Amino acid sequence: MTTIRNLTSFSTHEIRELFKVARSVITTPFVDIRKAPTKHSEGKILIVVPRRVGNAVHRNKLRRRVKELFVAEKGYTQGSDFIFLAKSPEIASLPFEELKILIQQAIA
């Protein structure tokens, strides 16, 4: 059974390997989305939101939105792992529909 918890949990070793092999699919001034082949039966997403993006409320809201979009768009069925790197505070105020378009483009 697919749960959000399973789609977002990585070991330290998995994170290192993922950053080594992942290639950028979308790069904007406020976000970088990378993609790598998965070693699991389902793809996963690693969400990195540093403190400079905003306070805890904004960072957690962004994480929840990205997780929900990843599941809604069935990103885990693509045979790839994804890294979502937030780079600036503008990403926290991005409308949900624009964030959805970014995720769809990355998954496609």
Secondary structure by P-SEA (a helix, b strand, c coil): cccccccccccaaaaaaaaaccccccccccbbbbbbbbcccbbbbbbbbccccccaaaaaaaaaaaaaaaaaaccccccbbbbbbbcccccccccaaaaaaaaaaaac
